[in-house]
């Protein structure tokens, strides 16, 4: 574990239990999102390529 993370966790350990649980929940959610995002890179890349191809063919229009 890094020094920076140790310092933060030390500070968190002095907070009330309810606040510690809230921070733990946020960290858990962030880790789950990161995992999900990293697994979706291929899909996102494919969608971006398709969107750019449609734009190049003039098949898109402004949202405004």
MOPAC internal coordinates of N, CA, C and O (Angstrom, degrees):
PM7 1SCF
backbone

  N    0.0000 0     0.00 0     0.00 0    0    0    0
  C    1.4465 1     0.00 0     0.00 0    1    0    0
  C    1.5234 1   108.29 1     0.00 0    2    1    0
  O    1.2310 1   120.75 1   -37.55 1    3    2    1
  N    1.3005 1   116.16 1   142.45 1    3    2    1
  C    1.4594 1   120.46 1  -177.71 1    5    3    2
  C    1.5251 1   111.54 1   -75.65 1    6    5    3
  O    1.2310 1   121.31 1   -18.56 1    7    6    5
  N    1.3155 1   115.11 1   161.44 1    7    6    5
  C    1.4626 1   121.16 1   177.79 1    9    7    6
  C    1.5222 1   110.37 1   -62.97 1   10    9    7
  O    1.2310 1   120.68 1   138.13 1   11   10    9
  N    1.3189 1   116.31 1   -41.87 1   11   10    9
  C    1.4639 1   120.21 1  -179.05 1   13   11   10
  C    1.5257 1   110.80 1   -61.88 1   14   13   11
  O    1.2310 1   120.41 1   135.95 1   15   14   13
  N    1.3166 1   116.82 1   -44.05 1   15   14   13
  C    1.4594 1   119.86 1  -179.73 1   17   15   14
  C    1.5258 1   110.72 1   -66.94 1   18   17   15
  O    1.2310 1   120.20 1   140.16 1   19   18   17
  N    1.3051 1   117.23 1   -39.84 1   19   18   17
  C    1.4647 1   120.62 1   176.83 1   21   19   18
  C    1.5188 1   111.79 1   -59.63 1   22   21   19
  O    1.2310 1   120.39 1   138.56 1   23   22   21
  N    1.3381 1   116.86 1   -41.44 1   23   22   21
  C    1.4663 1   120.79 1   179.54 1   25   23   22
  C    1.5235 1   110.91 1   -63.68 1   26   25   23
  O    1.2310 1   120.84 1   136.15 1   27   26   25
  N    1.3169 1   116.00 1   -43.85 1   27   26   25
  C    1.4612 1   120.09 1  -179.21 1   29   27   26
  C    1.5237 1   110.53 1   -65.82 1   30   29   27
  O    1.2310 1   120.54 1   135.13 1   31   30   29
  N    1.3284 1   116.56 1   -44.87 1   31   30   29
  C    1.4587 1   119.81 1   179.88 1   33   31   30
  C    1.5263 1   111.31 1   -63.62 1   34   33   31
  O    1.2310 1   120.36 1   145.77 1   35   34   33
  N    1.3196 1   116.91 1   -34.23 1   35   34   33
  C    1.4548 1   120.50 1   176.47 1   37   35   34
  C    1.5285 1   110.97 1   -63.64 1   38   37   35
  O    1.2310 1   120.75 1   136.73 1   39   38   37
  N    1.3180 1   116.16 1   -43.27 1   39   38   37
  C    1.4661 1   119.76 1   178.20 1   41   39   38
  C    1.5179 1   111.12 1   -65.73 1   42   41   39
  O    1.2310 1   120.61 1   139.02 1   43   42   41
  N    1.3368 1   116.43 1   -40.98 1   43   42   41
  C    1.4587 1   120.41 1   179.48 1   45   43   42
  C    1.5258 1   110.78 1   -62.63 1   46   45   43
  O    1.2310 1   120.54 1   144.21 1   47   46   45
  N    1.3250 1   116.57 1   -35.79 1   47   46   45
  C    1.4658 1   120.32 1  -177.77 1   49   47   46
  C    1.5241 1   112.80 1   -63.19 1   50   49   47
  O    1.2310 1   119.99 1   162.76 1   51   50   49
  N    1.3230 1   117.62 1   -17.24 1   51   50   49
  C    1.4667 1   121.38 1   179.46 1   53   51   50
  C    1.5341 1   112.38 1   -92.65 1   54   53   51
  O    1.2310 1   120.18 1   175.91 1   55   54   53
  N    1.2993 1   117.26 1    -4.09 1   55   54   53
  C    1.4624 1   120.99 1   178.95 1   57   55   54
  C    1.5259 1   109.61 1   -80.35 1   58   57   55
  O    1.2310 1   120.70 1   -18.66 1   59   58   57
  N    1.3269 1   116.26 1   161.34 1   59   58   57
  C    1.4677 1   119.79 1   174.81 1   61   59   58
  C    1.5398 1   110.39 1   -59.80 1   62   61   59
  O    1.2310 1   121.01 1   -28.00 1   63   62   61
  N    1.3087 1   115.68 1   152.00 1   63   62   61
  C    1.4674 1   121.83 1  -176.32 1   65   63   62
  C    1.5285 1   112.54 1   -54.16 1   66   65   63
  O    1.2310 1   120.25 1   139.39 1   67   66   65
  N    1.3054 1   117.13 1   -40.61 1   67   66   65
  C    1.4658 1   121.08 1  -179.13 1   69   67   66
  C    1.5305 1   111.19 1   -62.01 1   70   69   67
  O    1.2310 1   120.34 1   138.80 1   71   70   69
  N    1.3176 1   116.95 1   -41.20 1   71   70   69
  C    1.4621 1   120.85 1   178.28 1   73   71   70
  C    1.5244 1   110.85 1   -69.55 1   74   73   71
  O    1.2310 1   120.43 1   142.26 1   75   74   73
  N    1.3273 1   116.79 1   -37.74 1   75   74   73
  C    1.4585 1   120.12 1   176.88 1   77   75   74
  C    1.5278 1   110.34 1   -61.10 1   78   77   75
  O    1.2310 1   120.84 1   136.27 1   79   78   77
  N    1.3292 1   116.00 1   -43.73 1   79   78   77
  C    1.4617 1   120.15 1   179.03 1   81   79   78
  C    1.5252 1   111.42 1   -63.49 1   82   81   79
  O    1.2310 1   120.46 1   141.08 1   83   82   81
  N    1.3231 1   116.73 1   -38.92 1   83   82   81
  C    1.4641 1   120.40 1   179.16 1   85   83   82
  C    1.5273 1   110.48 1   -63.88 1   86   85   83
  O    1.2310 1   120.44 1   136.52 1   87   86   85
  N    1.3178 1   116.76 1   -43.48 1   87   86   85
  C    1.4616 1   120.76 1   179.02 1   89   87   86
  C    1.5256 1   110.16 1   -66.35 1   90   89   87
  O    1.2310 1   120.07 1   139.41 1   91   90   89
  N    1.3288 1   117.47 1   -40.59 1   91   90   89
  C    1.4691 1   121.27 1   177.62 1   93   91   90
  C    1.5274 1   110.19 1   -60.05 1   94   93   91
  O    1.2310 1   120.70 1   137.81 1   95   94   93
  N    1.3211 1   116.26 1   -42.19 1   95   94   93
  C    1.4641 1   120.76 1   178.45 1   97   95   94
  C    1.5311 1   110.84 1   -62.01 1   98   97   95
  O    1.2310 1   120.35 1   134.92 1   99   98   97
  N    1.3308 1   116.93 1   -45.08 1   99   98   97
  C    1.4688 1   120.42 1   179.85 1  101   99   98
  C    1.5222 1   111.35 1   -62.77 1  102  101   99
  O    1.2310 1   120.26 1   137.52 1  103  102  101
  N    1.3167 1   117.11 1   -42.48 1  103  102  101
  C    1.4588 1   120.78 1   178.69 1  105  103  102
  C    1.5287 1   111.30 1   -64.05 1  106  105  103
  O    1.2310 1   120.59 1   138.07 1  107  106  105
  N    1.3265 1   116.47 1   -41.93 1  107  106  105
  C    1.4635 1   121.17 1   178.10 1  109  107  106
  C    1.5217 1   110.38 1   -60.59 1  110  109  107
  O    1.2310 1   120.52 1   133.90 1  111  110  109
  N    1.3296 1   116.62 1   -46.10 1  111  110  109
  C    1.4697 1   121.02 1   179.09 1  113  111  110
  C    1.5274 1   111.15 1   -61.42 1  114  113  111
  O    1.2310 1   120.49 1   138.17 1  115  114  113
  N    1.3133 1   116.67 1   -41.83 1  115  114  113
  C    1.4684 1   120.97 1   179.59 1  117  115  114
  C    1.5211 1   110.67 1   -63.03 1  118  117  115
  O    1.2310 1   120.11 1   135.91 1  119  118  117
  N    1.3226 1   117.39 1   -44.09 1  119  118  117
  C    1.4589 1   120.93 1   178.79 1  121  119  118
  C    1.5203 1   111.67 1   -62.83 1  122  121  119
  O    1.2310 1   120.32 1   139.46 1  123  122  121
  N    1.3282 1   116.99 1   -40.54 1  123  122  121
  C    1.4617 1   120.67 1   177.74 1  125  123  122
  C    1.5200 1   110.91 1   -65.24 1  126  125  123
  O    1.2310 1   120.25 1   139.14 1  127  126  125
  N    1.3353 1   117.12 1   -40.86 1  127  126  125
  C    1.4621 1   120.95 1   178.76 1  129  127  126
  C    1.5295 1   109.75 1   -63.80 1  130  129  127
  O    1.2310 1   120.25 1   135.11 1  131  130  129
  N    1.3292 1   117.13 1   -44.89 1  131  130  129
  C    1.4621 1   121.18 1   179.62 1  133  131  130
  C    1.5240 1   110.46 1   -58.65 1  134  133  131
  O    1.2310 1   120.24 1   136.51 1  135  134  133
  N    1.3191 1   117.14 1   -43.49 1  135  134  133
  C    1.4602 1   121.69 1   179.89 1  137  135  134
  C    1.5268 1   110.10 1   -62.98 1  138  137  135
  O    1.2310 1   120.55 1   133.71 1  139  138  137
  N    1.3126 1   116.56 1   -46.29 1  139  138  137
  C    1.4578 1   121.70 1   179.79 1  141  139  138
  C    1.5241 1   110.89 1   -63.10 1  142  141  139
  O    1.2310 1   120.56 1   135.27 1  143  142  141
  N    1.3227 1   116.54 1   -44.73 1  143  142  141
  C    1.4670 1   121.73 1  -179.80 1  145  143  142
  C    1.5223 1   110.83 1   -61.96 1  146  145  143
  O    1.2310 1   119.99 1   136.73 1  147  146  145
  N    1.3093 1   117.62 1   -43.27 1  147  146  145
  C    1.4642 1   119.86 1  -178.04 1  149  147  146
  C    1.5188 1   111.43 1   -66.33 1  150  149  147
  O    1.2310 1   120.03 1   149.99 1  151  150  149
  N    1.3222 1   117.54 1   -30.01 1  151  150  149
  C    1.4649 1   120.78 1   177.99 1  153  151  150
  C    1.5266 1   112.36 1   -76.63 1  154  153  151
  O    1.2310 1   119.84 1   161.45 1  155  154  153
  N    1.3241 1   117.90 1   -18.55 1  155  154  153
  C    1.4593 1   121.13 1  -174.45 1  157  155  154
  C    1.5302 1   113.68 1   -96.61 1  158  157  155
  O    1.2310 1   119.49 1  -175.23 1  159  158  157
  N    1.3060 1   118.58 1     4.77 1  159  158  157
  C    1.4639 1   120.87 1  -175.32 1  161  159  158
  C    1.5305 1   112.84 1   -59.61 1  162  161  159
  O    1.2310 1   119.86 1   139.98 1  163  162  161
  N    1.3141 1   117.87 1   -40.02 1  163  162  161
  C    1.4649 1   120.48 1  -179.66 1  165  163  162
  C    1.5292 1   110.58 1   -64.72 1  166  165  163
  O    1.2310 1   120.81 1   135.46 1  167  166  165
  N    1.3211 1   116.05 1   -44.54 1  167  166  165
  C    1.4604 1   120.72 1   179.23 1  169  167  166
  C    1.5232 1   110.39 1   -63.47 1  170  169  167
  O    1.2310 1   120.44 1   134.44 1  171  170  169
  N    1.3354 1   116.76 1   -45.56 1  171  170  169
  C    1.4643 1   119.94 1   179.60 1  173  171  170
  C    1.5255 1   111.83 1   -62.86 1  174  173  171
  O    1.2310 1   120.48 1   141.05 1  175  174  173
  N    1.3129 1   116.69 1   -38.95 1  175  174  173
  C    1.4620 1   120.75 1   178.57 1  177  175  174
  C    1.5266 1   110.77 1   -64.26 1  178  177  175
  O    1.2310 1   120.47 1   138.29 1  179  178  177
  N    1.3278 1   116.71 1   -41.71 1  179  178  177
  C    1.4704 1   121.14 1   178.22 1  181  179  178
  C    1.5195 1   110.48 1   -63.19 1  182  181  179
  O    1.2310 1   120.43 1   134.66 1  183  182  181
  N    1.3267 1   116.78 1   -45.34 1  183  182  181
  C    1.4636 1   120.42 1   179.30 1  185  183  182
  C    1.5246 1   111.67 1   -62.52 1  186  185  183
  O    1.2310 1   120.46 1   139.61 1  187  186  185
  N    1.3167 1   116.73 1   -40.39 1  187  186  185
  C    1.4661 1   120.22 1   178.54 1  189  187  186
  C    1.5211 1   110.54 1   -63.99 1  190  189  187
  O    1.2310 1   120.04 1   137.33 1  191  190  189
  N    1.3083 1   117.53 1   -42.67 1  191  190  189
  C    1.4686 1   121.42 1   178.83 1  193  191  190
  C    1.5261 1   110.81 1   -62.23 1  194  193  191
  O    1.2310 1   120.74 1   137.67 1  195  194  193
  N    1.3226 1   116.20 1   -42.33 1  195  194  193
  C    1.4665 1   120.15 1   178.22 1  197  195  194
  C    1.5263 1   111.11 1   -63.43 1  198  197  195
  O    1.2310 1   120.55 1   137.88 1  199  198  197
  N    1.3190 1   116.55 1   -42.12 1  199  198  197
  C    1.4693 1   120.51 1   179.69 1  201  199  198
  C    1.5220 1   110.87 1   -64.03 1  202  201  199
  O    1.2310 1   120.32 1   137.15 1  203  202  201
  N    1.3158 1   116.99 1   -42.85 1  203  202  201
  C    1.4637 1   120.10 1   178.77 1  205  203  202
  C    1.5229 1   111.25 1   -65.40 1  206  205  203
  O    1.2310 1   119.77 1   142.53 1  207  206  205
  N    1.3090 1   118.04 1   -37.47 1  207  206  205
  C    1.4608 1   121.34 1   178.39 1  209  207  206
  C    1.5284 1   110.29 1   -65.68 1  210  209  207
  O    1.2310 1   120.33 1   137.56 1  211  210  209
  N    1.3319 1   116.98 1   -42.44 1  211  210  209
  C    1.4619 1   120.13 1   177.63 1  213  211  210
  C    1.5259 1   111.09 1   -64.03 1  214  213  211
  O    1.2310 1   120.82 1   140.98 1  215  214  213
  N    1.3295 1   116.05 1   -39.02 1  215  214  213
  C    1.4619 1   119.93 1   177.93 1  217  215  214
  C    1.5306 1   110.07 1   -63.34 1  218  217  215
  O    1.2310 1   120.34 1   135.28 1  219  218  217
  N    1.3213 1   116.95 1   -44.72 1  219  218  217
  C    1.4657 1   121.58 1  -179.32 1  221  219  218
  C    1.5323 1   111.43 1   -62.18 1  222  221  219
  O    1.2310 1   120.30 1   149.55 1  223  222  221
  N    1.3170 1   117.04 1   -30.45 1  223  222  221
  C    1.4681 1   121.64 1  -179.87 1  225  223  222
  C    1.5291 1   111.93 1   -87.35 1  226  225  223
  O    1.2310 1   120.26 1  -178.91 1  227  226  225
  N    1.3133 1   117.10 1     1.09 1  227  226  225
  C    1.4688 1   121.05 1   179.69 1  229  227  226
  C    1.5094 1   113.40 1    74.68 1  230  229  227
  O    1.2310 1   119.61 1  -157.75 1  231  230  229
  N    1.3098 1   118.34 1    22.25 1  231  230  229
  C    1.4606 1   122.04 1  -177.90 1  233  231  230
  C    1.5314 1   113.16 1   -90.91 1  234  233  231
  O    1.2310 1   120.32 1  -171.80 1  235  234  233
  N    1.3202 1   117.00 1     8.20 1  235  234  233
  C    1.4560 1   120.04 1  -179.31 1  237  235  234
  C    1.5188 1   110.68 1  -113.80 1  238  237  235
  O    1.2310 1   121.16 1   -14.82 1  239  238  237
  N    1.3024 1   115.38 1   165.18 1  239  238  237
  C    1.4684 1   120.11 1   175.94 1  241  239  238
  C    1.5233 1   109.01 1  -144.54 1  242  241  239
  O    1.2310 1   120.23 1   -26.54 1  243  242  241
  N    1.3092 1   117.17 1   153.46 1  243  242  241
  C    1.4655 1   120.75 1  -178.98 1  245  243  242
  C    1.5326 1   110.40 1   -62.34 1  246  245  243
  O    1.2310 1   121.15 1   -31.24 1  247  246  245
  N    1.3246 1   115.40 1   148.76 1  247  246  245
  C    1.4640 1   120.12 1   178.09 1  249  247  246
  C    1.5206 1   112.32 1   -76.72 1  250  249  247
  O    1.2310 1   120.19 1   158.70 1  251  250  249
  N    1.3047 1   117.24 1   -21.30 1  251  250  249
  C    1.4632 1   120.91 1  -176.19 1  253  251  250
  C    1.4904 1   111.67 1   -81.90 1  254  253  251
  O    1.2310 1   120.10 1   180.00 1  255  254  253

